[in-house]
Amino acid sequence: MVIIIGAGPIGLATGIELKKRNIPFMIIERGCLVQSLYNYPVNMTFFSTSDKLEIGGIPFISHGFKPTRSEALEYYRRAAQHYDLPIQLYETVNGVSGENGRYNVRTTKGDYEASKIVIATGFYGTPNKMGIPGEDLPKVQHYYKEAHPYAWQKVLVVGAGNSGVDVALECYRSGAEVSMAIRYPEVKPTVKYWVKPDIENRIKKGEIKAYLNTEVIEIREGEVDLSTPEGLVTIENDFVLAMTGYRPNYSLLDLLGIDYSTDELCIPVHDKQYLETNRKGIYVAGVVCAGLQTSKLFIENSRVHAEQIASHIEQSMV
């Protein structure tokens, strides 16, 4: 049996390809189905058109030109149902022993024997932490759903990429008093071109207070300390929305004995054609393959990993 770790779009796609080849498998997911997409903001719209998010040959029909989060959740749920994929949800992998062809996968709910393992865990499930005092307070959020809970509250948004800018604008328009802590001298140039003028105008008019070249150094109930070019600044605060990005689950890679590059990208070591890692019989699939270069791989350009891996596993069984 093949164990696939992660029930995101690429994990599901890999399961579909294995099923087409009559190769027994199981998908294990520590959260809900397509947990990463579930964590997206409620009103999020994808950059990609729906056809580029399709798996298993199942058409994805959306009401608009770009699909929404809710449409994607329904689509992947229906895809999993259509292929009757064996999926274990809310089950975390705690360890793996053995070697190629005879792996033992230990989870919070039991042990499984596996001939091969596929790691399809993405990166959205592990937020980049700031590593500062107070970051674990309940008022600090690394995932954002919607603006309504922050109406009339003093909100600090950390980060000025696409997520940070979207969150700042939505909260501002919902009545929050919004400040932004930005590590750079300006909003990131990579912010969506149709949104960038909006945030820049809000900052210019003082409707959103932006602290540039600034780091958050401590969070407390009711206030936050900022290190700015002018020195220490303490601001009143009710919520901190840390849009600081995400990273692959390196603790899981370490647990499985997967090596990754020692440079700043930390890319898991893998064969480019078949995606097999340094541990024979263990593969990586999807955006986890790009390490910290999280803007390189997406659903649309990593769907092909499912067929590559399934074909290689099938060949190894001959």
C-alpha positions in Angstrom: 0.0 0.0 0.0 1.1 3.6 -0.7 0.6 6.2 2.0 0.0 9.7 0.9 0.5 12.3 3.6 -1.7 15.4 2.8 -5.2 15.6 1.4 -4.7 18.8 -0.5 -5.3 19.0 -4.3 -2.0 17.3 -5.2 -2.5 14.6 -2.6 -5.9 13.9 -4.0 -4.6 14.0 -7.6 -1.9 11.5 -6.6 -4.5 9.2 -5.1 -6.6 9.4 -8.2 -3.6 8.4 -10.4 -2.8 5.5 -8.2 -6.5 4.3 -8.3 -6.4 4.4 -12.1 -3.5 2.0 -11.9 -5.2 -0.2 -9.3 -2.4 0.5 -6.8 -3.7 0.3 -3.2 -3.2 3.5 -1.2 -4.5 5.6 1.7 -4.4 9.4 2.2 -3.7 10.6 5.7 -4.5 14.3 6.6 -3.9 16.0 9.9 -6.8 18.4 9.4 -9.8 18.6 7.2 -10.0 17.9 3.5 -7.9 20.4 1.5 -7.0 22.1 4.8 -4.9 24.7 3.1 -7.8 26.0 1.0 -10.1 25.9 4.0 -7.7 28.3 5.7 -7.9 30.9 2.9 -10.0 34.0 3.6 -13.7 33.4 3.3 -14.1 35.8 0.3 -11.0 34.8 -1.5 -10.9 34.4 -5.3 -8.2 32.4 -7.0 -5.7 34.0 -9.4 -6.1 31.0 -11.7 -9.1 30.1 -13.8 -11.0 27.0 -12.7 -9.7 24.7 -15.6 -6.2 25.1 -14.2 -7.3 23.7 -10.8 -8.9 20.5 -12.2 -7.8 17.1 -11.1 -8.7 13.6 -12.3 -10.3 14.8 -15.5 -13.3 16.2 -13.6 -14.5 19.6 -15.0 -14.4 22.5 -12.5 -17.2 24.9 -13.4 -17.3 28.2 -11.5 -19.9 31.0 -11.7 -17.3 33.7 -12.4 -14.1 33.9 -14.5 -12.1 33.1 -11.4 -13.3 30.5 -8.9 -13.9 31.3 -5.3 -12.7 29.5 -2.1 -16.1 28.0 -1.5 -16.4 26.7 -5.1 -12.9 25.1 -4.7 -13.8 23.4 -1.5 -16.9 21.9 -3.0 -15.1 20.9 -6.2 -12.3 18.9 -4.4 -14.9 17.4 -2.0 -16.8 16.1 -5.0 -13.7 14.9 -6.7 -12.8 12.8 -3.7 -16.3 11.5 -3.5 -16.4 10.7 -7.2 -13.3 8.5 -7.0 -14.2 7.2 -3.5 -10.7 8.0 -2.2 -9.7 6.3 1.1 -9.0 9.3 3.3 -8.2 9.4 7.0 -8.9 13.0 8.3 -7.7 14.6 11.6 -4.9 12.0 11.8 -1.2 13.1 12.3 1.8 11.2 11.2 4.2 10.8 14.2 6.9 8.7 12.7 8.2 6.4 10.0 10.5 3.5 10.3 11.8 0.9 7.8 13.0 1.2 4.3 11.8 1.1 0.7 9.1 -1.5 0.3 8.6 -2.1 4.0 7.8 1.2 5.8 5.9 1.5 9.0 3.9 4.7 9.3 2.9 5.6 12.9 0.0 8.1 13.4 -2.1 9.4 16.2 -4.7 6.7 15.4 -2.6 3.7 14.5 0.2 2.0 12.5 0.2 1.3 8.8 2.5 -0.8 6.6 3.5 1.0 3.4 5.5 0.1 0.3 5.9 3.7 -0.7 5.2 7.1 0.9 4.2 10.4 -0.8 4.6 13.7 1.0 2.0 16.2 -0.3 1.8 18.6 2.6 2.1 21.9 0.8 3.3 24.8 2.8 0.3 26.8 4.0 -0.2 24.7 7.2 3.0 26.1 8.9 3.1 29.9 9.4 6.4 31.8 9.6 6.7 32.9 13.2 8.1 36.2 14.2 9.8 34.6 17.3 9.0 37.5 19.6 7.5 37.7 23.1 3.7 37.6 23.1 3.3 35.9 19.7 1.3 33.1 21.3 -1.3 35.4 22.8 -4.9 34.6 21.6 -5.1 38.0 20.0 -2.4 37.1 17.5 -3.6 35.4 14.3 -1.5 33.9 11.5 -4.6 33.0 9.5 -7.3 35.4 8.4 -10.9 34.5 7.6 -12.9 37.8 7.4 -12.9 41.3 8.6 -16.1 41.4 10.6 -14.6 40.3 14.0 -12.2 43.3 13.8 -14.8 46.1 13.4 -14.0 49.1 15.6 -10.9 47.4 16.9 -7.3 48.5 16.8 -5.6 46.1 14.4 -2.0 45.8 13.5 -1.3 44.0 10.2 2.3 42.6 10.0 3.5 42.3 6.4 2.9 44.1 3.1 2.6 41.4 0.5 -0.6 40.5 -1.2 -2.1 38.9 2.0 -1.1 41.7 4.3 -2.5 44.4 1.9 -5.8 42.5 1.3 -6.3 42.1 5.1 -5.4 45.7 5.9 -7.9 47.0 3.3 -10.7 44.7 4.2 -10.3 45.5 7.9 -10.2 49.2 7.2 -13.4 49.1 5.2 -15.1 47.1 8.0 -14.4 49.9 10.5 -11.2 48.8 12.1 -8.4 51.2 13.0 -5.6 49.7 11.0 -1.9 50.0 11.3 0.7 48.1 9.3 4.2 47.1 10.4 6.3 46.8 7.2 9.9 45.6 7.2 10.7 47.4 3.9 10.7 51.0 2.8 7.5 50.5 0.9 4.7 48.1 0.1 6.1 45.1 -1.8 6.3 45.8 -5.6 4.8 42.3 -6.2 1.4 43.3 -4.7 -1.4 42.9 -7.3 -1.3 45.8 -9.7 -5.0 46.5 -9.2 -4.7 46.6 -5.4 -1.4 48.4 -5.0 -2.7 52.0 -5.7 -5.5 51.5 -3.3 -3.3 50.6 -0.3 -0.8 53.4 -1.2 -3.6 55.9 -1.3 -5.0 54.8 2.0 -1.5 55.1 3.5 -0.9 58.5 1.9 -4.2 59.9 3.3 -3.4 58.6 6.8 -6.5 56.3 6.7 -4.1 53.4 7.4 -1.0 54.1 9.4 2.1 52.4 7.9 5.3 52.0 9.9 8.0 51.5 7.3 11.4 49.8 7.9 9.8 48.5 11.1 9.9 45.3 13.1 7.5 44.1 15.8 9.6 43.3 18.9 6.9 42.5 21.6 3.2 41.9 21.8 1.2 42.4 25.0 -2.4 42.6 25.9 -3.6 46.1 24.8 -0.3 47.2 23.1 2.5 46.3 20.8 6.2 47.5 20.7 7.6 48.4 17.3 11.2 49.1 16.4 11.1 51.9 13.9 13.8 54.2 12.3 12.8 56.8 14.9 13.2 54.4 17.8 10.9 52.4 20.0 7.2 53.1 19.4 4.4 51.6 21.5 0.9 51.5 20.0 -2.4 50.6 21.5 -3.7 47.3 20.0 -6.5 44.8 20.2 -5.5 42.3 17.5 -2.3 41.4 15.6 -2.8 39.8 12.1 0.6 38.3 11.2 0.6 37.9 7.5 4.2 36.8 7.5 3.9 33.9 5.1 4.2 30.2 5.4 6.7 27.4 5.0 6.8 23.6 4.4 6.4 21.4 7.4 10.1 20.8 7.9 9.5 19.0 11.2 7.7 16.3 9.2 10.5 16.2 6.6 13.0 15.8 9.5 10.9 13.1 11.0 10.9 11.1 7.7 14.7 11.7 7.2 14.3 13.8 4.1 17.3 16.0 3.3 16.9 19.5 1.9 19.3 22.1 0.5 21.4 24.1 2.9 20.9 27.4 1.2 18.2 29.9 2.0 15.6 28.0 -0.1 15.7 24.7 1.9 14.4 22.7 -1.1 13.8 19.0 -0.3 16.3 16.8 -2.1 14.4 15.0 -4.9 14.8 13.6 -8.4 13.4 16.1 -10.9 11.7 13.5 -13.1 10.2 11.1 -10.5 10.2 13.3 -7.4 11.8 10.6 -5.3 13.7 11.9 -2.3 17.0 10.8 -0.8 15.1 8.1 1.0 14.2 5.5 -1.7 10.5 4.9 -2.0 9.5 8.3 -0.4 8.4 11.1 -2.8 7.5 14.7 -2.5 4.6 16.2 -4.5 3.2 19.7 -5.0 4.4 23.0 -3.6 6.5 21.3 -0.9 9.0 20.6 -3.7 9.9 24.3 -3.9 10.9 24.6 -0.3 10.8 28.3 0.9 10.4 29.5 -2.7 6.7 29.4 -2.1 5.8 31.5 -5.2 7.3 29.0 -7.6 4.8 26.1 -7.5 1.0 26.2 -7.4 -1.8 23.8 -7.9 -1.8 24.5 -11.7 1.8 23.8 -12.3 2.3 20.9 -9.9 -0.7 18.7 -10.8 1.7 16.9 -13.1 3.5 15.5 -10.1 0.7 13.1 -9.4 1.2 11.3 -12.7 5.0 11.4 -12.5 4.9 9.7 -9.1 2.2 7.2 -9.9 4.0 6.1 -13.1 7.2 5.6 -11.2 5.6 3.6 -8.5 3.8 1.5 -11.1 7.1 0.8 -12.9 8.8 -0.2 -9.6 6.1 -2.9 -9.2 6.9 -4.6 -12.5 
